[in-house]
């Protein structure tokens, strides 16, 4: 079993301060990889009676059999828990160098439970793992604390995953951060880490990750690395990507408003180019990644900032201010405090929207006038949310609780799915609507089928051309129609689930339609790395087993068809310039029916006994049945 | 005087710090993925990454070769690379200290010294580097670049990289 996998799972009981090891084999071959085994542990050990903040909740870090190997973009760690933000399956995926280092230290997973009576951090140095006092770093921001830990352990190669003040304060938008620019962002895993009094996990490993067929594996990786990938060009030229999104009408502005504000048209691209020319130092990456989606900027008055992907948009388009230095500073602030970029910018945009509508005044926000584009108000609110100071306290439980506390009709403007704030995208395209509605952890940009609508750019033809070349299986599902969208969404969900399980980055999977690592390539990579014969069909079954277990977990927490919906505004309003018409509720329901049928769930969204037994999950069927009888 | 057939050079501005070179080096040499056993190592400071590797010193004798008490380091006649004979090496670490470029380390599994051997002239790191930051080129061409690139390393560590 030691090929591909490091071979061991570390179990840390923070209440007792004890650390145990168990073989990863215990969970294979039933479940595969980071997300797979995380899901299984969560199902087994966290029942509906467990409150997210109780010591009984698990915080599970999982790497896959490809993490830390030569497989392209093999940097990923999946972090799973019961989310304090949504109360259901909480899951996030982190890049950087932490996951590979964990593998080199000899562990595939870390399962954390209990609650320490004082702040501690976990130090894993190859075989040895110990809990150390963290009182001196409690309260420090993520960058400062990382530096102190690295100095203390006197090794710059130690990789640290940690929480900032937001996580310590149990703000549900708290992240688990790693290096500058890398974090496990959504669903509030950082708040769980904070509730357990665990400040950080520092890892250093110098052991082997063995490969069953090294020569074959190396050549396969070379082939995948050297396959031309249109996405690399697009993501590096982030300007073109954003321009594309802007023109496609896919962005949402302010508080999920499809109408762009004037500066978006006139200044966005020009100012971004100017910013890059002035401050860009170099491209930078996670472990073993050919994409290099991140870039380092050194800005004299701010310092070093790493920006990638969504960092280029959220604070700009949400708070309606096109100023890239402000954006860099806001990004650095959320990273230092350990706050989720999406949730935090959504929360601030929500306040600005309420202020504009006259629902709140400066009296509700400690004297700060929450006007669109006011950068000082943004900085101040980030700090207040992270520290739970003054009006920041209302967001400690997420946007739904904040809206309830404000009252006065604010609920109507709190846009979320299952309690998780929307990313800055409209959900009018049918594939996005379905993807967002059924996603396992609440509305998340990364888990709904982004690509095809992403590429719509006024041209479904362009998407079709890519699909013809890369994903012929779903070519007939492209376009504005509702038919076939269930199949399209399930296709991308499988891809994403497998990437998260194997430990490679989704950006190289077909999630963006044209990544070089399709499911055939994944099967070959995992087979040559582990020496187990795993083909494409088996992978597909693995992903279905994971998806169905997660669904059963969510059903156990009370999610059914009723929860699988998106804010009603998308049924009411078309998108910008009517590029995407308003959604048809009947047809939307039809898509849900199709999706449940395809997944083998009943019309209420509950996995059927038949499907569960097919997937070897009889014990889940029994559990669900027993609970429904009580 | 020993002549190198070709020289491994670095374009420091291009390195993104992905560490593909470390992984592939260990995979082709010892059959596992383990950067700690690699002959090339990325050192990172303040988000700036610099790969460190053996420059195969062309002095009549290199420092590592000079200091090795067991004569475990010899030249490959084809490439000019300095090669460590693992069967002779005891892992005493004298060469690690002697190398002015910190390009030798101790393999934590086999407990022997490990450094770049230029892969018999087909350097895997060069082949796999997704950024084109590493090149294996003719000496004349390399000499034109080297000074500038070593300067590049120095200035990178001071964060004075030209934009």
Boltz contact constraints between the chains, C-beta under 6 A:
constraints:
  - contact:
      token1: [A, 68]
      token2: [B, 33]
      max_distance: 6.0
  - contact:
      token1: [A, 69]
      token2: [B, 33]
      max_distance: 6.0
  - contact:
      token1: [A, 70]
      token2: [B, 23]
      max_distance: 6.0
  - contact:
      token1: [A, 70]
      token2: [B, 24]
      max_distance: 6.0
  - contact:
      token1: [A, 70]
      token2: [B, 27]
      max_distance: 6.0
  - contact:
      token1: [A, 70]
      token2: [B, 33]
      max_distance: 6.0
  - contact:
      token1: [A, 206]
      token2: [B, 36]
      max_distance: 6.0
  - contact:
      token1: [A, 206]
      token2: [B, 108]
      max_distance: 6.0
  - contact:
      token1: [A, 208]
      token2: [B, 32]
      max_distance: 6.0
  - contact:
      token1: [A, 208]
      token2: [B, 34]
      max_distance: 6.0
  - contact:
      token1: [A, 209]
      token2: [B, 33]
      max_distance: 6.0
  - contact:
      token1: [A, 210]
      token2: [B, 32]
      max_distance: 6.0
  - contact:
      token1: [A, 214]
      token2: [B, 27]
      max_distance: 6.0
  - contact:
      token1: [A, 214]
      token2: [B, 31]
      max_distance: 6.0
  - contact:
      token1: [A, 218]
      token2: [B, 27]
      max_distance: 6.0
  - contact:
      token1: [A, 283]
      token2: [B, 16]
      max_distance: 6.0
  - contact:
      token1: [A, 284]
      token2: [B, 16]
      max_distance: 6.0
  - contact:
      token1: [A, 284]
      token2: [B, 17]
      max_distance: 6.0
  - contact:
      token1: [A, 285]
      token2: [B, 16]
      max_distance: 6.0
  - contact:
      token1: [A, 285]
      token2: [B, 18]
      max_distance: 6.0
  - contact:
      token1: [A, 287]
      token2: [B, 19]
      max_distance: 6.0
  - contact:
      token1: [A, 288]
      token2: [B, 18]
      max_distance: 6.0
  - contact:
      token1: [A, 288]
      token2: [B, 19]
      max_distance: 6.0
  - contact:
      token1: [A, 288]
      token2: [B, 20]
      max_distance: 6.0
  - contact:
      token1: [A, 288]
      token2: [B, 23]
      max_distance: 6.0
  - contact:
      token1: [A, 289]
      token2: [B, 18]
      max_distance: 6.0
  - contact:
      token1: [A, 290]
      token2: [B, 130]
      max_distance: 6.0
  - contact:
      token1: [A, 292]
      token2: [B, 16]
      max_distance: 6.0
  - contact:
      token1: [A, 296]
      token2: [B, 47]
      max_distance: 6.0
  - contact:
      token1: [A, 304]
      token2: [B, 47]
      max_distance: 6.0
